[in-house]
Amino acid sequence: MKYIYMISVAIILCIVYSCKTDFKEVHPDVSDITVDFNIIRLDEMVANMDTNKLSYELDLLMDNYPSAAMLYFGTLNPFTASSNRDTIAVRLGVFLRDPFFQNLQDTIGLIFSDMSDIKKEYDLTYKYFHHYFPDADIANVYTMNTGFNYQRFLFADDNEKNALGVSLDLFLGDDYPYKRLDPQNPSFSKYLTRSFDKEHLVKKTVEILVDDQIGTANGVRMIDHMIHNGKRLYILDHLMPETHDSIIMEYTTKQMQWASNNELSMWGFFFDQELFYETNMMSINKYLSPSPNSPGMPTEAPGRTANYIGWQIVKKFMQKNPKLTMQDLIAHTDAQKLLEESKYKPR
């Protein structure tokens, strides 16, 4: 079967030196769309609790925001985690007096004292989201301080609609000393924390809504993953057309330029190494997941290069099929067929 796969790729590779014209897409007008959502500053509500009447204030918060509050106090906050309200109240008192939490919340307060720009970014993104996915929930956004445990997540709100949770302590900026918190923790590697900032917040959280729409890859080959991830990037780009591609890809500007200039060489590398139909995740993971590099490529190459190529393939496929909706794209789960139908030519 692998031999047959390689023949099909070889046929496509034969025409890679053909010209590829740039395509300027016109995005829909969403100015007449109104979206209803709130950014709920749960982090501030918790920090401002009166420690002299915690049981009362805890009950009040849980009555007003039962799903988010129980999720936060019962699971996400390791200092208060319990299913018993009385136990949570006792632990919460200790937590609120903890200097580490107080200093962290003060930092959050300084950086996120004004959320108006973020609200505007969500508002525009949600308008595009409603345009492309009219039946999907417009999610409220709950800001939290989880003590560096959970950056972003999706949960069911009190009305059983999707809601987004965002831990602001993991969006404090590139200059925040995350690495000092736990030098051995790979989650605090520089290539990851460089995107722990305001500029990436909306993209990173809305990405969860996109994942909720597209599900998981239909297959275990690299081609399956790269087309699936390319769909995610394509949809995100259409939900956030005013956002720079470097934010969408979570690349630096220099890395984005390198990828754009080396599309053909990346494609050729994957072909030469017979990686398109590789199923061993150990062999392909750095080309698909966050990584400081792409093994075997020049040192300037960032990680996730397969995703970048997947994005270009999906772009070309949708350019060839302008009448297809986002739902049609998601429903097209045969990665090999999509690749062939795209008539993609790396440049």
GIQUIMO-V364125 format. One record per residue. N is the residue number from 1. RES is the residue in one letter. PHI is phi as a letter, one per 20 degrees, with the letter a starting at -180 (* if undefined). PSI is psi in radians with two decimals (999 if undefined). BURIAL is + if it has 16 or more other C-alpha atoms within 10 Angstrom, else -. Layout:
# GIQUIMO-V364125
n,res,phi,psi,burial
N,RES,PHI,PSI,BURIAL
N,RES,PHI,PSI,BURIAL
This chain:
# GIQUIMO-V364125
n,res,phi,psi,burial
1,M,*,-0.63,-
2,K,f,-0.64,-
3,Y,f,-0.75,-
4,I,f,-0.73,-
5,Y,g,-0.79,-
6,M,f,-0.58,-
7,I,f,-0.76,-
8,S,f,-0.65,-
9,V,f,-0.67,-
10,A,f,-0.67,-
11,I,f,-0.74,-
12,I,f,-0.68,+
13,L,f,-0.45,+
14,C,f,-0.39,-
15,I,d,0.33,-
16,V,f,-0.31,+
17,Y,e,0.02,-
18,S,f,2.79,-
19,C,f,2.57,-
20,K,c,1.98,-
21,T,e,2.51,-
22,D,f,2.59,-
23,F,c,2.12,-
24,K,e,1.96,-
25,E,e,2.43,-
26,V,e,2.14,-
27,H,e,2.65,-
28,P,f,2.69,-
29,D,e,2.03,-
30,V,d,0.25,-
31,S,f,-0.44,-
32,D,e,-0.09,-
33,I,e,2.32,-
34,T,d,2.27,-
35,V,d,2.45,+
36,D,d,1.98,-
37,F,b,2.86,+
38,N,c,2.62,-
39,I,d,1.98,+
40,I,d,2.01,+
41,R,e,1.26,-
42,L,f,-0.57,+
43,D,f,-0.72,+
44,E,f,-0.70,+
45,M,g,-0.73,-
46,V,f,-0.82,+
47,A,f,-0.52,+
48,N,e,0.14,-
49,M,f,2.47,+
50,D,f,1.98,-
51,T,f,-0.19,+
52,N,e,-0.24,-
53,K,b,0.97,-
54,L,f,-0.72,+
55,S,g,-0.75,+
56,Y,f,-0.83,-
57,E,f,-0.61,+
58,L,f,-0.77,+
59,D,f,-0.71,-
60,L,f,-0.78,-
61,L,f,-0.71,+
62,M,f,-0.49,+
63,D,f,-0.66,-
64,N,f,-0.64,-
65,Y,c,1.14,+
66,P,g,-0.78,-
67,S,f,-0.89,+
68,A,f,-0.74,+
69,A,f,-0.77,+
70,M,f,-0.64,+
71,L,f,-0.76,+
72,Y,f,-0.96,+
73,F,f,-0.59,+
74,G,e,-0.42,+
75,T,c,-0.92,-
76,L,f,-0.60,+
77,N,e,1.90,+
78,P,f,-0.34,-
79,F,f,-0.43,+
80,T,d,-0.04,+
81,A,g,2.03,+
82,S,a,2.76,+
83,S,e,-0.02,-
84,N,d,2.17,-
85,R,f,-0.70,+
86,D,f,-0.72,-
87,T,f,-0.73,-
88,I,f,-0.76,+
89,A,f,-0.75,+
90,V,f,-0.84,-
91,R,f,-0.59,+
92,L,f,-0.67,+
93,G,g,-0.75,+
94,V,f,-0.74,-
95,F,f,-0.80,+
96,L,f,-0.41,+
97,R,e,-0.07,-
98,D,f,2.19,-
99,P,g,-0.61,-
100,F,f,-0.83,-
101,F,f,-0.77,+
102,Q,f,-0.78,-
103,N,f,-0.71,-
104,L,f,-0.76,+
105,Q,f,-0.60,+
106,D,f,-0.72,-
107,T,f,-0.76,+
108,I,g,-0.75,+
109,G,f,-0.64,-
110,L,f,-0.77,-
111,I,f,-0.60,+
112,F,d,0.69,-
113,S,f,-0.50,-
114,D,c,2.04,-
115,M,d,0.21,-
116,S,f,-0.69,-
117,D,f,-0.68,-
118,I,f,-0.69,-
119,K,f,-0.73,+
120,K,f,-0.69,-
121,E,f,-0.74,+
122,Y,f,-0.75,+
123,D,g,-0.83,+
124,L,f,-0.74,+
125,T,f,-0.74,+
126,Y,f,-0.55,+
127,K,f,-0.77,+
128,Y,f,-0.67,+
129,F,f,-0.78,+
130,H,f,-0.64,+
131,H,f,-0.81,+
132,Y,e,-0.50,+
133,F,c,1.25,+
134,P,f,-0.38,-
135,D,e,-0.07,-
136,A,e,2.68,-
137,D,f,2.51,+
138,I,e,1.95,+
139,A,e,2.32,+
140,N,f,2.69,+
141,V,d,2.15,+
142,Y,d,2.08,+
143,T,e,2.42,+
144,M,c,2.97,+
145,N,c,1.76,+
146,T,e,0.20,+
147,G,m,0.73,+
148,F,m,0.54,+
149,N,d,-0.73,-
150,Y,c,2.03,+
151,Q,f,-0.81,+
152,R,b,2.58,+
153,F,a,2.80,+
154,L,d,2.37,+
155,F,b,2.94,-
156,A,e,2.15,-
157,D,f,-3.14,+
158,D,f,-0.46,-
159,N,e,0.30,-
160,E,m,0.29,-
161,K,e,2.76,-
162,N,f,2.45,+
163,A,c,2.60,+
164,L,d,2.35,+
165,G,d,2.35,+
166,V,c,2.20,+
167,S,e,1.84,+
168,L,f,-0.37,+
169,D,f,-0.22,+
170,L,d,0.42,+
171,F,c,0.70,+
172,L,e,-0.05,+
173,G,o,2.76,+
174,D,f,-0.46,+
175,D,e,-0.03,-
176,Y,f,2.37,+
177,P,f,1.08,-
178,Y,g,-0.68,+
179,K,f,-0.55,-
180,R,f,-0.44,-
181,L,f,-0.72,-
182,D,b,1.54,-
183,P,g,-0.42,-
184,Q,e,-0.09,-
185,N,e,2.00,-
186,P,f,-0.35,-
187,S,f,-0.30,-
188,F,d,0.38,+
189,S,f,2.60,+
190,K,g,-0.65,-
191,Y,f,-0.30,+
192,L,e,-0.84,-
193,T,f,-0.27,+
194,R,f,-0.35,+
195,S,d,0.19,+
196,F,e,1.17,+
197,D,b,3.05,+
198,K,g,-0.68,+
199,E,f,-0.50,-
200,H,e,-0.07,+
201,L,f,-0.90,+
202,V,f,-0.76,+
203,K,g,-0.83,+
204,K,f,-0.63,+
205,T,e,-0.74,+
206,V,f,-0.48,+
207,E,g,-0.56,+
208,I,f,-0.67,+
209,L,f,-0.65,+
210,V,f,-0.79,+
211,D,f,-0.59,-
212,D,f,-0.51,-
213,Q,e,-0.70,-
214,I,e,-0.25,+
215,G,m,-2.58,-
216,T,d,2.89,-
217,A,f,2.47,+
218,N,e,1.24,-
219,G,q,2.98,-
220,V,d,0.03,-
221,R,f,2.77,+
222,M,f,-0.64,+
223,I,f,-0.62,+
224,D,f,-0.78,+
225,H,f,-0.74,+
226,M,f,-0.60,+
227,I,f,-0.72,+
228,H,f,-0.83,+
229,N,f,-0.55,+
230,G,f,-0.64,+
231,K,f,-0.77,+
232,R,g,-0.83,+
233,L,f,-0.69,+
234,Y,f,-0.80,+
235,I,f,-0.78,+
236,L,g,-0.75,+
237,D,f,-0.59,+
238,H,e,-0.43,+
239,L,f,-0.41,+
240,M,c,1.08,+
241,P,f,-0.35,+
242,E,e,-0.03,-
243,T,e,2.40,+
244,H,f,2.55,-
245,D,g,-0.53,+
246,S,f,-0.53,-
247,I,f,-0.77,+
248,I,g,-0.77,+
249,M,e,-0.27,+
250,E,m,0.73,+
251,Y,d,2.77,+
252,T,f,2.89,+
253,T,g,-0.67,-
254,K,f,-0.74,-
255,Q,f,-0.68,+
256,M,f,-0.72,+
257,Q,f,-0.69,-
258,W,f,-0.80,-
259,A,f,-0.74,+
260,S,f,-0.65,-
261,N,e,-0.26,-
262,N,c,0.49,-
263,E,g,-0.78,+
264,L,f,-0.73,+
265,S,f,-0.59,-
266,M,f,-0.81,+
267,W,g,-0.81,+
268,G,f,-0.65,-
269,F,f,-0.84,-
270,F,f,-0.65,+
271,F,f,-0.85,+
272,D,f,-0.64,-
273,Q,e,0.03,-
274,E,l,0.83,-
275,L,e,-0.31,+
276,F,g,-0.60,+
277,Y,d,0.30,+
278,E,f,2.43,+
279,T,d,-0.13,+
280,N,f,1.91,-
281,M,f,-0.50,-
282,M,f,-0.52,-
283,S,e,-0.43,-
284,I,d,-0.10,+
285,N,g,-0.75,+
286,K,f,-0.30,+
287,Y,e,-0.19,+
288,L,d,-0.51,+
289,S,d,2.81,-
290,P,g,2.29,+
291,S,a,2.63,+
292,P,f,-0.26,+
293,N,b,3.05,+
294,S,d,1.82,+
295,P,g,2.32,-
296,G,n,-0.33,-
297,M,e,2.95,-
298,P,g,2.71,-
299,T,f,-0.42,-
300,E,f,-0.28,-
301,A,f,2.22,+
302,P,f,3.08,+
303,G,f,3.10,+
304,R,m,0.50,+
305,T,f,-0.53,+
306,A,f,-0.61,+
307,N,f,-0.69,+
308,Y,f,-0.80,+
309,I,f,-0.71,+
310,G,g,-0.68,+
311,W,f,-0.77,+
312,Q,f,-0.65,+
313,I,f,-0.79,+
314,V,f,-0.70,+
315,K,g,-0.85,+
316,K,f,-0.69,+
317,F,f,-0.78,+
318,M,f,-0.53,+
319,Q,f,-0.63,-
320,K,f,-0.35,-
321,N,c,1.17,-
322,P,f,-0.28,-
323,K,e,-0.14,-
324,L,f,2.49,-
325,T,e,3.01,-
326,M,f,-0.63,+
327,Q,f,-0.65,-
328,D,f,-0.75,-
329,L,f,-0.81,+
330,I,f,-0.67,-
331,A,f,-0.30,-
332,H,e,1.62,-
333,T,e,0.01,+
334,D,e,1.71,-
335,A,f,-0.73,+
336,Q,f,-0.78,+
337,K,f,-0.71,-
338,L,f,-0.75,+
339,L,g,-0.83,+
340,E,f,-0.73,-
341,E,f,-0.44,-
342,S,f,-0.45,+
343,K,l,0.67,-
344,Y,f,2.35,+
345,K,c,1.83,+
346,P,f,2.51,+
347,R,d,999,+
